[in-house]
Amino acid sequence: MWSDNQKAAKVLKEKKELQLTLEPCDQTRRSLDDALTLLELFREGGDVLDEDSRREVNSSIINADKGLKALRLKKMLSGELDASDAYITVHAGAGGTEACDWAGMLARMYLQYSKSQNYNITTTDFTEGDGAGYRSITFEISGPNAYGYLKAENGVHRLVRISPFDSNARRHTSFASVFVYPIIDDTIEINLKMEDVRVDTYRSSGAGGQHVNKVESAVRMTHNPTGIVVSCQQERSQIQNREKCLKMLRARLYDLEMQKRQEEADKLNATKKGISWGSQIRNYVFQPYQLVKDVRTGVSTSAIQKVMDGDLQDFIEAYLMQSSDGTLGQHASGGDDV
């Protein structure tokens, strides 16, 4: 059972979400009303719109159009957890240094995207790669609809380029998997028994001071019934890292339960891509030409550097829109053509 404080927190959260929904509705209605009022005034007076008035009407229409687009996007982000913050983990695939470097490039891409959305970003755990990039890295992303947007990035990402690590300048194909899951707040009950959890401590990796690398402050938790493993080395104390691990583990367990319910409901619908090698959701081709193509939505661009600098909104919105109207996967021409 929830405590009174948890119930109150849930009500306040729901109130805030409703306010965020109603505010753009009111703004859009005001923009339309302003434009219609100006047009009606000039129509009744028989006057011709002067340049300033035209600009004012056009501005109101443009603002209303933006508001309608925002409302449509808000509708697509109406899932139970879409408003939540998110954890995002990038894992390098097979391929040694090349794959680790690709994981590092994706990590930077998501950092840049998060900054463009004014999200707060914290690195919670990482394992450095062999010579470059990361074997794996996890971020905590905090901001409005962080999970709702970033869930579009779940899956395998494929890179094709001339490897900078190949002295013969041959073209290489690398893979990295991206896993996004919501951060669960204290108002959601998760049946987590500590007797089912194995807790290991170890020394933090990376740069550190007198304390960080000499004390086993990093924490790894393994949930024995499911095999889920989470770790954190962000904080300086073991107690803080333990608390962060518990938060991550609760989020993973909730996400696992949601996946099970979804599988039972639709028996893995045909448009859903699994996070497994050979089922990439997006291809990034650097050579012999430049192209980024989303396999699920068919959206593509040759502005590959903009994408790697975090310009992902077109891909994300296309995914959300097609998921919402049931057309995801119907616009793609295939994943092996680039």
CORNORPE-V212080 format. One record per residue. N is the residue number from 0. RES is the residue in three letters. PSI is psi as a letter, one per 30 degrees, with the letter a starting at -180 (none if undefined). Layout:
N,RES,PSI / N,RES,PSI
This chain:
0,MET,k / 1,TRP,k / 2,SER,l / 3,ASP,e / 4,ASN,e / 5,GLN,e / 6,LYS,e / 7,ALA,e / 8,ALA,e / 9,LYS,e / 10,VAL,e / 11,LEU,e / 12,LYS,e / 13,GLU,e / 14,LYS,e / 15,LYS,e / 16,GLU,e / 17,LEU,e / 18,GLN,e / 19,LEU,f / 20,THR,e / 21,LEU,e / 22,GLU,e / 23,PRO,f / 24,CYS,e / 25,ASP,e / 26,GLN,e / 27,THR,e / 28,ARG,e / 29,ARG,e / 30,SER,e / 31,LEU,e / 32,ASP,e / 33,ASP,e / 34,ALA,e / 35,LEU,e / 36,THR,e / 37,LEU,e / 38,LEU,e / 39,GLU,e / 40,LEU,e / 41,PHE,e / 42,ARG,e / 43,GLU,e / 44,GLY,f / 45,GLY,g / 46,ASP,l / 47,VAL,k / 48,LEU,k / 49,ASP,l / 50,GLU,e / 51,ASP,e / 52,SER,e / 53,ARG,e / 54,ARG,e / 55,GLU,e / 56,VAL,e / 57,ASN,e / 58,SER,e / 59,SER,e / 60,ILE,e / 61,ILE,e / 62,ASN,e / 63,ALA,e / 64,ASP,e / 65,LYS,e / 66,GLY,e / 67,LEU,e / 68,LYS,e / 69,ALA,e / 70,LEU,e / 71,ARG,e / 72,LEU,e / 73,LYS,e / 74,LYS,e / 75,MET,f / 76,LEU,h / 77,SER,g / 78,GLY,l / 79,GLU,e / 80,LEU,g / 81,ASP,e / 82,ALA,f / 83,SER,l / 84,ASP,l / 85,ALA,l / 86,TYR,k / 87,ILE,k / 88,THR,k / 89,VAL,k / 90,HIS,k / 91,ALA,k / 92,GLY,a / 93,ALA,k / 94,GLY,g / 95,GLY,b / 96,THR,e / 97,GLU,e / 98,ALA,e / 99,CYS,e / 100,ASP,e / 101,TRP,e / 102,ALA,e / 103,GLY,e / 104,MET,e / 105,LEU,e / 106,ALA,e / 107,ARG,e / 108,MET,e / 109,TYR,e / 110,LEU,e / 111,GLN,e / 112,TYR,e / 113,SER,e / 114,LYS,e / 115,SER,f / 116,GLN,g / 117,ASN,h / 118,TYR,l / 119,ASN,k / 120,ILE,k / 121,THR,k / 122,THR,j / 123,THR,f / 124,ASP,k / 125,PHE,l / 126,THR,j / 127,GLU,l / 128,GLY,l / 129,ASP,i / 130,GLY,f / 131,ALA,l / 132,GLY,b / 133,TYR,k / 134,ARG,e / 135,SER,l / 136,ILE,k / 137,THR,k / 138,PHE,l / 139,GLU,k / 140,ILE,k / 141,SER,k / 142,GLY,l / 143,PRO,k / 144,ASN,h / 145,ALA,e / 146,TYR,e / 147,GLY,e / 148,TYR,e / 149,LEU,f / 150,LYS,f / 151,ALA,f / 152,GLU,f / 153,ASN,k / 154,GLY,a / 155,VAL,k / 156,HIS,k / 157,ARG,k / 158,LEU,k / 159,VAL,k / 160,ARG,l / 161,ILE,j / 162,SER,k / 163,PRO,f / 164,PHE,g / 165,ASP,j / 166,SER,f / 167,ASN,g / 168,ALA,h / 169,ARG,l / 170,ARG,k / 171,HIS,l / 172,THR,k / 173,SER,l / 174,PHE,l / 175,ALA,k / 176,SER,k / 177,VAL,k / 178,PHE,k / 179,VAL,k / 180,TYR,l / 181,PRO,l / 182,ILE,k / 183,ILE,k / 184,ASP,l / 185,ASP,f / 186,THR,f / 187,ILE,k / 188,GLU,k / 189,ILE,k / 190,ASN,i / 191,LEU,j / 192,LYS,k / 193,MET,f / 194,GLU,f / 195,ASP,g / 196,VAL,k / 197,ARG,k / 198,VAL,k / 199,ASP,k / 200,THR,l / 201,TYR,l / 202,ARG,k / 203,SER,k / 204,SER,l / 205,GLY,a / 206,ALA,k / 207,GLY,l / 208,GLY,b / 209,GLN,f / 210,HIS,e / 211,VAL,e / 212,ASN,g / 213,LYS,f / 214,VAL,k / 215,GLU,i / 216,SER,f / 217,ALA,k / 218,VAL,k / 219,ARG,k / 220,MET,k / 221,THR,k / 222,HIS,j / 223,ASN,e / 224,PRO,e / 225,THR,f / 226,GLY,g / 227,ILE,k / 228,VAL,k / 229,VAL,l / 230,SER,l / 231,CYS,k / 232,GLN,g / 233,GLN,e / 234,GLU,l / 235,ARG,f / 236,SER,l / 237,GLN,e / 238,ILE,e / 239,GLN,e / 240,ASN,e / 241,ARG,e / 242,GLU,e / 243,LYS,e / 244,CYS,e / 245,LEU,e / 246,LYS,e / 247,MET,e / 248,LEU,e / 249,ARG,e / 250,ALA,e / 251,ARG,e / 252,LEU,e / 253,TYR,e / 254,ASP,e / 255,LEU,e / 256,GLU,e / 257,MET,e / 258,GLN,e / 259,LYS,e / 260,ARG,e / 261,GLN,e / 262,GLU,e / 263,GLU,e / 264,ALA,e / 265,ASP,g / 266,LYS,h / 267,LEU,i / 268,ASN,l / 269,ALA,f / 270,THR,f / 271,LYS,k / 272,LYS,k / 273,GLY,l / 274,ILE,i / 275,SER,l / 276,TRP,k / 277,GLY,f / 278,SER,h / 279,GLN,k / 280,ILE,f / 281,ARG,k / 282,ASN,k / 283,TYR,j / 284,VAL,j / 285,PHE,e / 286,GLN,k / 287,PRO,f / 288,TYR,l / 289,GLN,k / 290,LEU,k / 291,VAL,k / 292,LYS,k / 293,ASP,k / 294,VAL,e / 295,ARG,e / 296,THR,f / 297,GLY,f / 298,VAL,k / 299,SER,l / 300,THR,k / 301,SER,f / 302,ALA,i / 303,ILE,e / 304,GLN,e / 305,LYS,e / 306,VAL,e / 307,MET,f / 308,ASP,g / 309,GLY,g / 310,ASP,i / 311,LEU,f / 312,GLN,e / 313,ASP,e / 314,PHE,e / 315,ILE,e / 316,GLU,e / 317,ALA,e / 318,TYR,e / 319,LEU,e / 320,MET,e / 321,GLN,e / 322,SER,e / 323,SER,e / 324,ASP,g / 325,GLY,g / 326,THR,g / 327,LEU,k / 328,GLY,f / 329,GLN,f / 330,HIS,f / 331,ALA,k / 332,SER,g / 333,GLY,l / 334,GLY,f / 335,ASP,g / 336,ASP,g / 337,VAL,none
